[in-house]
């Protein structure tokens, strides 16, 4: 059975993974602080807790979008694109807000 994943889902996963890895890199070397208090608490418990919680925060959404795509592809695409925009805008606003 061939599993096809939408481009939007792949982009969202890549953004989330890039955020996770860059956060780990910069926080663990002491040049940044996790801005999300929930994720900061997870990071305090260790990098693996942070990674598991981070993955658990986006994978269910991506799986749901991909399953729903079979019923209503247009809505699934809109939901995923909206999530991408919200994620990028939130990340940008928080990053600029902390560093300006």
N, C-alpha and C positions, 0 to 999 in steps of 0.2 A: 504494500500500500504506500503510495506516494503522498507525503504530507507537504502541502504548499502553504507557506506563511507569507502574509502580505508585506509589501515594502514598508508600509507605515509601522507595522509591528516590529520589523527588523530595525528600523530607525529608532523607535522608542527604546528597544532593548539596548541598542548601541549607546544611546545617550545616557541611559541609566547606568550601564556598566562603566562608561567613561567617567561619569560623575563619581561612582563608587571608588574606582581605582585611583582617580586623581585625589579624591578626599583622603583615602588611605595614605597615598604617597606623601602629600603635603602635611597632613596632621601627624603622621608617625615620625616625620623628620623635624617637626616642631615649627614649621613655617606657616601653619594655618590652624584654624579652630573650626570644628564642625558647628555649623550655624543652627541646625535643627536640634532642639533640646532632647528629643526622643532618641535620635540617632547618636547624639553625643553620649547619652547614657549607655547606649549599646556599645559604643566604641570604648567607653570606660571599662566595660566587661571584657573587652578583648576584640581584636580584629575579626575573628571568626564569627563572633556574635553579630558584629556590625554587618558583615557580609551576608549572613543568613537572613537577618531582618531586612536588609536592603533588598535582597532578591525576593523575599516574601512580600515586599511592598509593591512590586510591579509585575511579577510573573502571573499572579491570579488575574489581573486586569488584561494582560496580553492573551492569556488562554481564553478568557471569556469573550474578548473581542474576536478572536479567531474562530471560536465555536459559533458565535452569533453571526459572523460574516456569511455563513451558509444560508441564513434566513433573510438577512437584510444587509447586503454588502455596503450600500451607501451609508447607512447609519453607522456601521462598524468602522468604516473609513473615516467618517466625521468624528466619531468618538476618539479614535486613535490620533487623528491629526490635532484635535483639540487638546488631548493630553500632552502631545509633543509641544504645542505652543505654550500651554500653561507651564510645563516643566522648564522650558528654555527661558520664558519671561521671568518666572519666579527666581530661577537660578541667577539670571543676569541682574535683576533688581536687587536681590540680596547681596550678591557679590560686589556690585558697584556701590551699594549703600554702605557696606562695611569698609570698603577700601577708599572711599572718597572723603 
